[in-house]
Amino acid sequence: MSKVSPHIDLGTGYVQISKLPFDQAIKIREFVPQSSILSFNTSEGFIADALEYSQYEYWFDFHHESYEADFSI
């Protein structure tokens, strides 16, 4: 699974957790404390589940376990 690009608004990069690939969204919600999840208004509407891109990048680079299914016998 690849790293997503940030949304940029008001000079701040963020990712919207609900728009991440399903496995990433589940795992990152388990990793980050609730206090790290941001809510704010943008020109496109209210965002209730944003995470600073730097935190997402750290999690992806050091904690995200990408794996391929091993079907060997």
C-alpha positions as CSV (number, residue, x, y, z in Angstrom):
1,M,0.0,0.0,0.0
2,S,1.4,3.4,-0.9
3,K,1.7,6.6,1.0
4,V,-1.1,9.1,0.2
5,S,-0.5,12.7,-0.7
6,P,-1.5,15.5,1.7
7,H,-4.4,17.9,1.4
8,I,-3.1,21.4,1.7
9,D,-5.4,24.1,3.3
10,L,-4.3,27.3,4.9
11,G,-0.7,26.3,4.5
12,T,-1.1,23.1,6.5
13,G,-0.8,19.6,5.1
14,Y,-3.2,16.9,6.5
15,V,-4.8,13.6,5.6
16,Q,-8.4,12.8,6.2
17,I,-8.5,9.5,8.0
18,S,-11.9,8.4,6.5
19,K,-10.4,8.8,3.0
20,L,-7.3,6.7,3.6
21,P,-7.2,3.1,2.2
22,F,-9.3,1.0,4.6
23,D,-6.4,-0.9,6.2
24,Q,-4.5,2.3,6.8
25,A,-7.5,4.0,8.3
26,I,-8.1,1.2,10.8
27,K,-4.4,0.9,11.8
28,I,-3.8,4.6,12.2
29,R,-6.9,5.1,14.4
30,E,-5.4,2.4,16.7
31,F,-2.0,4.1,16.7
32,V,-2.7,7.8,17.2
33,P,-4.2,9.3,20.4
34,Q,-7.7,10.8,19.9
35,S,-6.3,14.2,20.9
36,S,-4.2,14.1,17.6
37,I,-7.3,14.0,15.4
38,L,-8.2,17.4,14.3
39,S,-11.6,19.0,13.2
40,F,-11.8,22.2,11.2
41,N,-13.7,24.0,8.4
42,T,-12.3,24.2,4.9
43,S,-13.5,25.9,1.8
44,E,-15.0,22.5,0.9
45,G,-16.8,21.9,4.2
46,F,-16.2,20.6,7.7
47,I,-13.5,18.0,8.3
48,A,-13.9,15.9,11.4
49,D,-11.1,13.4,11.1
50,A,-7.9,15.1,10.0
51,L,-4.4,14.2,11.0
52,E,-1.4,16.4,10.4
53,Y,0.6,15.0,7.4
54,S,3.8,14.9,9.4
55,Q,2.2,12.5,11.9
56,Y,0.8,10.3,9.1
57,E,4.2,10.2,7.4
58,Y,5.9,9.2,10.7
59,W,3.3,6.4,11.2
60,F,3.6,5.2,7.6
61,D,7.4,5.2,7.6
62,F,8.0,3.6,11.0
63,H,4.8,1.7,12.0
64,H,2.8,0.8,9.0
65,E,3.3,-2.9,8.3
66,S,2.9,-3.4,4.6
67,Y,2.8,-7.1,3.8
68,E,2.0,-9.3,0.9
69,A,0.0,-12.5,1.5
70,D,2.2,-15.5,1.6
71,F,0.4,-18.4,-0.1
72,S,3.4,-20.7,-0.2
73,I,3.1,-24.2,1.3
